[in-house]
Amino acid sequence: MTVSVELGETELPTRTAVADAVRPVATRMGLRLGPLTADVRSELGYDAAVQGPVVMEVVPLSPAHQKGIRPGTVILEVDGGPVSSATEVAERLDRLEPGSVTGLLVLTPGGQGSLVTLRIPR
């Protein structure tokens, strides 16, 4: 049997909301982040107005762990700018120069907000 095939190109999405929701995003600071879904929001007791990615895991002895960031924390801002997804946090951290210091505005499940400063690893 002979079959004719025409090759072509297609544009694939570089990122989808579903992929972001299914697979946690790792950052260079030792964080694994995911979306703040309705279920997670309810489980952790966050108000509906809280927006941002949630820390799902913290690598032991990482810069984030050493600064006291724990699972369940929501990241509201990175380096002075609001963030809405785990991927956005990772991208902003990746753009920072090694050795520089940045701030993360975070909110804990108890409702306490704080600014955490982190040095970008070399």
N, C-alpha and C positions, 0 to 999 in steps of 0.2 A: 504494500500500500504506500502510495506517495501522498504526502500532505504538504500543501503550501503554507508557509508561515510568514507573516509580516511583523517585523520587529518595530517597536516604537518605544517612546519614553512616557513616563507618567510622573506627576509630581506627588510625592508622598508627604503627608504632614510630618513636620519635625517633632511635634509634640501634640498630644491630645489631652483633653481633660480626663478622659477615662484612664489613660496611661498614668497620668499624674496621680489619680485617685487609687490606682491599684498598686503601684510600685513606689515605696518610699524613696525619697531623694536624699542621697548622702552629701554632706558638705565637708570641706577641708578642715572644719573646726571640730569634727567628731560628732556631728548631729545627723540623725536620720529623721527626715521630716515628711509629713503627709498632710492631707487636707483636713480641715476642721469640719467634718461632716455633721449632720444633725445628730446622729447616734453618738459620736464622740463628744460633741458639744453637751448633750444631755448627760452623758456619763460623767463628764468632768465638771459639770455645773456652770458652764459659761453662758452668759446672756446672749441672746440672739444678735445683739449689736456687735459682738466681738468678731473680728475678721482677721484672718491670717493663717499661716500654716502652723500645725501643732508638732511639737517634738515627740517622736514616737520612741526613739532610743538615743542614748548618749554613750559614746564609746568611753570605757573607763580610762582615766588618766589623760584624756584629750583636753585641749584648751577649754572647750565648753564645760566638761565635767569639772575641771579644776576651778571654774568660776561659779559653780553651783547650779548650772542649768540642768533640769531634770525632765524626764518624760511627763507629758501633760502640759508643759509650758507652751504658750502661744507666742510666736514672734510677730510683733506689730510693725517694727521698723528695723532697717539695716542701714547703718551709716547715714542716719538722718532722714531717710526716705521710707515711706510706707511700702509694705510688701503684701501681696495677695496670694502667693503660691509658694510651695516648697522649691520649685524650680527657680523662681525669681530670687529667693534667698541665696541659693547656691550660685547663681550667676553673678549676683552682686558681690558675694564673698570672693569668687574667683577673679574678679576684676581688680581686687585690692592688691597692692604690692606686698610681697613677703616682708615681714618685720614692721609693717605699719599697724596702727591701732585703730580699731573701729568700735562702734557702739551698737548694741542690739537693744531695742526697747522691747521688753517682754512682759507677759502677764501670766501669773501663776493661777492654778485652779482655785486658789483661795481668794482671787480677785486683787492680788497685790501686784502693781506694776513697778518695774524697776529698769534702770539702764545698766546693762552689763557691758563692760569694756573688754575687748579681746585683742590680743596681738596675733596677727596673721603669721602662721608658721613659715619658717624659712625653708 
